[in-house]
Amino acid sequence: MVAAVARLFWIDRKTDKARSWFHRSCTLDPSNGDHWGVFYKFEVKHGTVEQADSVLTRCVDAKPTKGDYWCSVKKHPNRWHDSVADVLKKVAELLPGGEDRTSE
């Protein structure tokens, strides 16, 4: 739920609020790789290199094991040997997030 709120703030271009909510989602459930993936994707698009690297380092330390995208990438036969950082980057590529709302 917290990650969903963060995505809504991202869509509404409220980057400071989105960042703080992404922070919360990863703190509340550090084992969910999907949360780390969308947070990393957010920082790559809207943050600095240092902020993206910080998310990457925290994710490596957390060693996530859950998440639909995370598990599908991690358990793929060609990726069984990949590091947590490599899996995070691939998950960030696959995850949807932050697209602008279309006019209604």
ChimeraX attribute file (.defattr): number of C-alpha atoms within 10 A of each C-alpha:
attribute: neighborCount
match mode: 1-to-1
recipient: residues
	/A:1	7
	/A:2	15
	/A:3	20
	/A:4	15
	/A:5	15
	/A:6	28
	/A:7	26
	/A:8	17
	/A:9	20
	/A:10	23
	/A:11	16
	/A:12	14
	/A:13	15
	/A:14	13
	/A:15	18
	/A:16	14
	/A:17	16
	/A:18	23
	/A:19	20
	/A:20	12
	/A:21	21
	/A:22	27
	/A:23	18
	/A:24	16
	/A:25	21
	/A:26	23
	/A:27	15
	/A:28	11
	/A:29	15
	/A:30	20
	/A:31	17
	/A:32	23
	/A:33	28
	/A:34	24
	/A:35	31
	/A:36	32
	/A:37	28
	/A:38	25
	/A:39	27
	/A:40	26
	/A:41	24
	/A:42	23
	/A:43	22
	/A:44	17
	/A:45	11
	/A:46	16
	/A:47	15
	/A:48	11
	/A:49	11
	/A:50	11
	/A:51	15
	/A:52	19
	/A:53	14
	/A:54	14
	/A:55	21
	/A:56	22
	/A:57	13
	/A:58	15
	/A:59	24
	/A:60	17
	/A:61	11
	/A:62	18
	/A:63	15
	/A:64	20
	/A:65	15
	/A:66	17
	/A:67	17
	/A:68	12
	/A:69	21
	/A:70	25
	/A:71	17
	/A:72	14
	/A:73	20
	/A:74	23
	/A:75	13
	/A:76	10
	/A:77	9
	/A:78	9
	/A:79	13
	/A:80	11
	/A:81	12
	/A:82	13
	/A:83	12
	/A:84	21
	/A:85	14
	/A:86	16
	/A:87	23
	/A:88	29
	/A:89	16
	/A:90	16
	/A:91	27
	/A:92	24
	/A:93	14
	/A:94	15
	/A:95	15
	/A:96	12
	/A:97	18
	/A:98	18
	/A:99	12
	/A:100	10
	/A:101	9
	/A:102	5
	/A:103	4
	/A:104	3
